[in-house]
Amino acid sequence: MTRLIIAALITLLASPVFAADATKPAKTKTQEDSAAHQESTTPEASLAAANKAYFDKAAKEEGTIKLGSGLLYKSLKEGSGATPGVMSTVKVRARGTLINGKEFYNSYTRKMPAQHKMNRIFRCWQDGLRKMKVGGKAKLVCQPEVAFKNNGVANLVPPGSIVTYEIDLLEVK
């Protein structure tokens, strides 16, 4: 009976379940650096770094102004008509791209302008359009907080992405 108990203890101590609870050796400096590097190269960290680089570069373009909301606004053509208000309806043509240049929206190719109520569009467009006059064209660089936030748009805009629009203001009602 004693031999049976000793054999069972030896088998138990050698099992992987028991060995997993054993004290693990401390990580070396190289292993710690490698783990830190892997954490900093997550898709979220890569997107954040790319967003920052793109935004910083766009902010330095001549004629670009940063609005209080964080939107970068650059007039490409000054208009001479009405400026939309909070309750206006606007008719626009626009093209939206990601920071890699991939297009996710284009009303120019549809050859049909879009109509939107100012109080129902996202903040980036609200802030940008309120700086424009009918007949004007602008470039809007929208941080996630004033565009799609961390939601993105299914299969079009990844969560947390900066988006850029070229937008023509055609009409204000």
C-alpha positions as CSV (number, residue, x, y, z in Angstrom):
1,M,0.0,0.0,0.0
2,T,2.9,2.4,0.8
3,R,4.4,1.8,-2.7
4,L,1.0,2.6,-4.3
5,I,0.8,5.9,-2.4
6,I,4.4,6.9,-3.3
7,A,3.8,6.0,-7.0
8,A,0.6,8.1,-7.0
9,L,2.5,11.1,-5.4
10,I,5.3,10.8,-7.9
11,T,2.8,10.7,-10.8
12,L,0.9,13.7,-9.4
13,L,4.0,15.8,-8.9
14,A,5.2,15.1,-12.5
15,S,1.8,15.9,-14.1
16,P,1.5,19.1,-16.2
17,V,-1.3,20.5,-14.0
18,F,0.9,20.5,-10.9
19,A,3.9,21.8,-12.9
20,A,1.9,24.8,-14.1
21,D,1.5,26.0,-10.6
22,A,5.3,25.8,-10.0
23,T,7.2,29.0,-9.6
24,K,8.2,30.4,-13.0
25,P,11.6,31.9,-13.6
26,A,11.8,35.7,-13.7
27,K,11.7,37.3,-17.2
28,T,15.0,38.6,-18.6
29,K,15.4,42.2,-19.7
30,T,15.2,41.0,-23.3
31,Q,11.9,39.1,-22.7
32,E,10.4,42.2,-20.9
33,D,11.5,44.5,-23.8
34,S,10.0,42.1,-26.3
35,A,6.7,42.0,-24.4
36,A,6.5,45.8,-24.2
37,H,7.2,46.0,-27.9
38,Q,4.4,43.6,-28.7
39,E,2.0,45.6,-26.6
40,S,3.0,48.9,-28.3
41,T,2.5,47.4,-31.8
42,T,-1.1,46.3,-31.2
43,P,-3.5,47.4,-34.0
44,E,-5.0,50.1,-31.8
45,A,-1.5,51.5,-30.9
46,S,-0.5,51.4,-34.6
47,L,-3.7,53.2,-35.6
48,A,-3.3,55.8,-32.9
49,A,0.3,56.5,-34.1
50,A,-0.7,56.7,-37.7
51,N,-3.7,59.0,-36.8
52,K,-1.3,61.3,-34.9
53,A,1.2,61.5,-37.7
54,Y,-1.5,62.2,-40.3
55,F,-3.2,64.8,-38.1
56,D,0.0,66.6,-37.3
57,K,1.0,66.8,-40.9
58,A,-2.4,68.1,-42.0
59,A,-2.4,70.7,-39.2
60,K,0.8,72.2,-40.7
61,E,-0.7,72.6,-44.2
62,E,-0.9,76.3,-45.2
63,G,-4.3,77.8,-44.6
64,T,-5.4,75.1,-42.2
65,I,-7.0,76.1,-38.9
66,K,-7.9,74.0,-35.9
67,L,-11.3,74.6,-34.4
68,G,-12.2,74.2,-30.8
69,S,-13.7,70.8,-31.4
70,G,-10.4,69.5,-32.8
71,L,-11.5,69.6,-36.4
72,L,-8.9,70.8,-38.9
73,Y,-10.6,73.1,-41.5
74,K,-9.0,74.3,-44.7
75,S,-10.9,76.4,-47.2
76,L,-10.2,75.3,-50.8
77,K,-12.5,77.8,-52.4
78,E,-14.4,80.7,-50.8
79,G,-18.1,80.8,-51.3
80,S,-20.2,84.0,-51.5
81,G,-23.7,82.8,-50.5
82,A,-25.5,82.0,-47.3
83,T,-23.9,80.3,-44.3
84,P,-25.9,77.4,-42.7
85,G,-27.3,77.6,-39.2
86,V,-28.1,74.9,-36.7
87,M,-31.6,74.3,-38.1
88,S,-30.7,74.7,-41.8
89,T,-30.9,72.0,-44.4
90,V,-27.8,71.8,-46.6
91,K,-27.2,70.3,-50.1
92,V,-23.6,69.1,-50.5
93,R,-21.3,67.1,-52.6
94,A,-18.6,65.3,-50.6
95,R,-15.8,62.7,-50.8
96,G,-14.6,60.9,-47.6
97,T,-11.3,59.1,-47.3
98,L,-9.3,57.3,-44.6
99,I,-5.7,58.4,-43.7
100,N,-4.4,55.7,-46.2
101,G,-6.4,57.4,-49.0
102,K,-9.0,54.7,-49.3
103,E,-12.4,56.3,-50.3
104,F,-15.4,55.3,-48.2
105,Y,-17.9,57.9,-49.4
106,N,-18.4,59.8,-52.6
107,S,-21.5,61.7,-53.7
108,Y,-19.6,63.2,-56.7
109,T,-19.6,59.8,-58.5
110,R,-23.3,59.4,-57.8
111,K,-23.9,62.7,-59.6
112,M,-26.5,63.5,-57.0
113,P,-25.9,65.8,-54.1
114,A,-26.8,64.8,-50.6
115,Q,-29.2,66.8,-48.4
116,H,-28.8,66.9,-44.7
117,K,-30.3,68.7,-41.7
118,M,-27.6,70.4,-39.8
119,N,-28.9,69.3,-36.5
120,R,-28.7,65.6,-37.6
121,I,-25.2,65.4,-39.0
122,F,-22.1,64.6,-37.0
123,R,-20.1,67.3,-35.3
124,C,-17.3,67.4,-37.9
125,W,-19.6,68.4,-40.7
126,Q,-21.6,70.8,-38.4
127,D,-18.5,72.7,-37.4
128,G,-17.0,72.7,-40.9
129,L,-20.2,73.7,-42.8
130,R,-20.8,76.6,-40.3
131,K,-17.5,78.1,-41.5
132,M,-18.5,77.9,-45.2
133,K,-20.7,79.9,-47.5
134,V,-22.7,78.5,-50.5
135,G,-20.4,78.0,-53.4
136,G,-17.4,77.2,-51.2
137,K,-15.3,74.1,-50.9
138,A,-13.4,72.9,-47.9
139,K,-11.2,70.1,-46.6
140,L,-12.2,68.8,-43.2
141,V,-9.9,66.5,-41.2
142,C,-12.1,64.9,-38.5
143,Q,-10.7,63.2,-35.4
144,P,-12.7,60.2,-34.2
145,E,-14.3,62.3,-31.4
146,V,-16.1,64.5,-33.9
147,A,-16.7,61.9,-36.6
148,F,-17.6,58.3,-36.0
149,K,-16.0,58.1,-32.5
150,N,-14.9,54.6,-31.6
151,N,-17.8,53.0,-33.5
152,G,-16.5,53.4,-37.0
153,V,-18.8,52.4,-39.9
154,A,-19.2,48.7,-40.6
155,N,-16.8,47.5,-43.4
156,L,-16.0,51.2,-44.3
157,V,-14.4,53.1,-41.5
158,P,-12.5,51.2,-38.7
159,P,-13.3,52.3,-35.2
160,G,-11.1,55.1,-33.9
161,S,-10.2,56.4,-37.4
162,I,-9.5,59.9,-38.6
163,V,-11.5,60.7,-41.7
164,T,-11.0,63.5,-44.2
165,Y,-13.7,65.1,-46.3
166,E,-13.6,67.4,-49.3
167,I,-17.0,69.0,-49.3
168,D,-18.8,71.5,-51.6
169,L,-21.6,73.5,-50.1
170,L,-24.2,73.9,-52.9
171,E,-27.3,75.2,-51.1
172,V,-28.7,76.2,-47.7
173,K,-32.4,76.1,-46.9
